Amino acid sequence: MSAHPDLPAPLIEKIHFQLQCHFTWDLKKDVDLKNLSTRLQDHIKLQLGQRGAVARSYSFLAYVRYSFHKEALSLLNQSEETIRERHGDESERRLIVTYGDMAWLKYHLNLLPLQVKYPTGSSASLLPEVYGEQAWTYLKLSKSYYLQAVDSFRKALEIQTDDIEWNAGYAIALFRTEEETEEPPSIKQLHFALELNPDDAVLQSMLAVKLGAYKKYKEAEGLLKKALKTDPDNPHVSRYVGKYFRNHHQLDESIDLLERALKRTTQSSFIHHQLALCYKRKKIAEQSHKNFRRAEEIFQQCLVKLPECDESLSQAIHQRFGDFHYHHKRNEAQAIVHYTKKLKKIAERRLSRNPGDGEALALLGQVARAEGNRKEAAEFYEKALNCDKDNEEYLSALCELRLELQ
């Protein structure tokens, strides 16, 4: 870096405010600095993320800890060293923000005159490396900045479309901001980011969560297996795989995974929150099971007294018991049993008033077919056709049943 001790004060101030670094990006709203500091320290300790992630964590942590001057400067030096180790010939452009942080911090500590490594330019035309660094900063900061992260990643990728880390970041930002739509952009972006870096376990687990929400279970579960094989100890992988399990009612699997992750990152508020959600659902499920057991006891008592009930009440009991099995116990087979009994009673009542009721006969055919009695079903449809000779629906059902009986 080249010093400029003879620059006039107004020019120094102008350059100072044009620096592109954490200290000039107005990162003030809705930020829990203690939580942010803990997360960044975990990222560094566990070496989380892709090539440049640890270096970014060093420089961002320097911003958070800037009041501890020596520590902040040491962190910036570690950021520079890490960037040089990981980026080699690309280091100079990747160091723009780190150099900006250093210049800002040293100037405000009166350690050195303002130093400039690169032309700062205007905020309307930044280098892609600056947009990328800014985007990751917004993404790590808080929810309030997620949309700004999306915008900054998009600007970086407009200039360098195939950058592995910015494509990953853009996918993560979309994942966190978009609402559920028929074709969510994050799924396409996550696929593209994985084409560039097929072994990114965090992206694999995030894509699995998205695909699971759209019932694409086969691909989702394949990705989960890959993610857990590739990076089983990564707490970010654990949090998304755990979320997938929770979303799909595999609470014990989710709890086991998250508790193991918590041993590596004991202060993670996200994992604590995920665990709390799992235990809450488990408690609700246990309570619901007790309520369901009592409800089933009452329904069984009603069935015992069914012969004493009038026709309309009998139908209502079968309807409600069918709904109970279908919606609450997820037992479709038992639900069908009660629904068909209700339909059978309706059909029989209509036939008692009019033995030539074709619709009632066809309804009994439909019930018999649902119960697996094809021969009886065919007989009912034959009787229904005798009452309504031109009914194509009855004829079609009868033809299908005769083919099945052959």
Sequence and secondary structure as in RCSB ss.txt:
>XXXX:A:sequence
MSAHPDLPAPLIEKIHFQLQCHFTWDLKKDVDLKNLSTRLQDHIKLQLGQRGAVARSYSFLAYVRYSFHKEALSL
LNQSEETIRERHGDESERRLIVTYGDMAWLKYHLNLLPLQVKYPTGSSASLLPEVYGEQAWTYLKLSKSYYLQAV
DSFRKALEIQTDDIEWNAGYAIALFRTEEETEEPPSIKQLHFALELNPDDAVLQSMLAVKLGAYKKYKEAEGLLK
KALKTDPDNPHVSRYVGKYFRNHHQLDESIDLLERALKRTTQSSFIHHQLALCYKRKKIAEQSHKNFRRAEEIFQ
QCLVKLPECDESLSQAIHQRFGDFHYHHKRNEAQAIVHYTKKLKKIAERRLSRNPGDGEALALLGQVARAEGNRK
EAAEFYEKALNCDKDNEEYLSALCELRLELQ
>XXXX:A:secstr
 EE TTS HHHHHHHHHH  SGGGS   TT  HHHHHHHHHHHHHHT SSTTHHHHHHHHHHHHTTTSHHHHHHH
HHHHHHHHHHHHGGGHHHHTHHHHHHHHHHHHHTTSS  EESS    TTS  HHHHHHHHHHHHHH GGGHHHHH
HHHHHHHHH TT HHHHHHHHHHHHHH    SS HHHHHHHHHHHH TT HHHHHHHHHHHHHTT HHHHHHHHH
HHHHH TT HHHHHHHHHHHHHTT HHHHHHHHHHHHHH TT HHHHHHHHHHHHHHHHHHHHHHHHHHHHHHHH
HHHHTGGGS HHHHHHHHHHHHHIIIIIS  HHHHHHHHHHHHHHHHHHHHHH TT HHHHHHHHHHHHHTT HH
HHHHHHHHHHHHSTT HHHHHHHHHHHHHH 
